[in-house]
Structures are given as C-alpha cells and as structure tokens.
Amino acid sequence: MERADCDLGYFARSIRGFKRHVGESHDSMFMLILLQCLEALSFVHESGLVHCDIKPSNILLQFDVEGNFIVKLCDFGLPHL
C-alpha cells in the first residue's frame, strides 16, 4: 500500500485558507490536479471499469520533496465492469 499526503478536500480547504492570508491564486495548481484526475479516469475507463464514487475524499495527493504532486484515485469498492 502506498502513502498519500492528503485528499483533495483537505487540500482545497488548506489552499483556500492560504489564499485568504497571502492573496495568491493557485488556480493553475487545481488545473493540474484536474488534468491528472481526468487522465486517471481515462485509464480506468480504457481498462473497462467505471469508478462510481468520484469525490474529493477519493482523490489522493502525494507530494515529493520539491512540492510536485501525483494524483491517485482510491475507493474502487464496487466498480462497474
């Protein structure tokens, strides 16, 4: 099992608080997260599965030491074939 640093819901709440204090926009970061989510869903669909529970808590983010991230989908409890 791999480790994840946080889920998308927690990350979004943290960034909103950060933006309020610092005043910077992180829209481009969310666009990168969205792009990786879509790529992951495309892979899942090409494999013949349908993830039936996409929500922020099922989108995990793993960060490296440089602050780059990898998006991982989780909770494939009952995927449709």
C-alpha positions in Angstrom: 0.0 0.0 0.0 1.3 3.4 -0.9 1.2 6.5 1.3 -0.7 9.7 0.4 -0.2 13.1 2.0 -3.8 14.3 1.9 -7.1 14.1 0.0 -8.3 16.7 -2.4 -11.0 18.0 0.0 -8.4 18.7 2.8 -6.0 20.2 0.2 -8.7 22.6 -1.1 -9.7 23.8 2.3 -6.0 24.4 3.2 -5.4 26.3 0.0 -8.5 28.5 0.5 -7.2 29.5 3.9 -3.7 30.1 2.5 -5.1 32.3 -0.3 -7.1 34.4 2.2 -4.0 35.2 4.1 -1.4 35.5 1.3 -3.7 36.6 -1.5 -2.2 34.4 -4.2 -4.1 32.4 -6.8 -3.5 28.7 -7.1 -5.9 28.1 -10.0 -3.1 26.6 -12.1 -2.4 24.0 -9.5 -6.0 22.9 -9.4 -6.0 22.7 -13.2 -3.0 20.3 -13.0 -4.9 18.3 -10.4 -7.9 18.2 -12.6 -5.8 17.1 -15.6 -4.3 14.2 -13.7 -7.7 13.2 -12.4 -9.0 13.1 -16.0 -6.0 11.1 -17.2 -6.5 8.6 -14.4 -10.2 8.3 -15.1 -9.5 7.8 -18.8 -7.1 5.0 -17.9 -9.7 3.4 -15.7 -12.4 3.6 -18.4 -10.0 2.2 -21.1 -9.5 -0.7 -18.7 -13.2 -1.4 -18.8 -14.0 -0.1 -15.3 -16.2 2.8 -14.1 -15.4 4.4 -10.8 -18.8 5.1 -9.2 -17.8 7.3 -6.3 -15.6 10.2 -7.5 -15.5 12.8 -4.8 -12.7 14.9 -3.2 -12.0 12.4 -0.4 -11.4 9.7 -3.0 -8.8 11.8 -4.9 -5.4 11.5 -3.0 -2.4 13.7 -3.4 1.1 12.5 -2.9 3.9 15.2 -2.8 7.6 14.9 -3.4 10.3 16.9 -1.7 10.1 19.6 -4.4 6.4 20.2 -3.9 5.3 18.3 -7.1 2.4 16.0 -6.7 0.8 12.9 -8.1 -2.9 12.3 -8.1 -4.2 8.9 -7.1 -7.8 7.7 -7.3 -8.9 5.4 -4.5 -12.0 3.6 -3.2 -12.9 1.4 -6.2 -15.2 -0.5 -3.8 -17.7 -1.7 -6.4 -16.6 -0.5 -9.9 -18.8 -1.4 -12.8 -17.4 -3.6 -15.5 
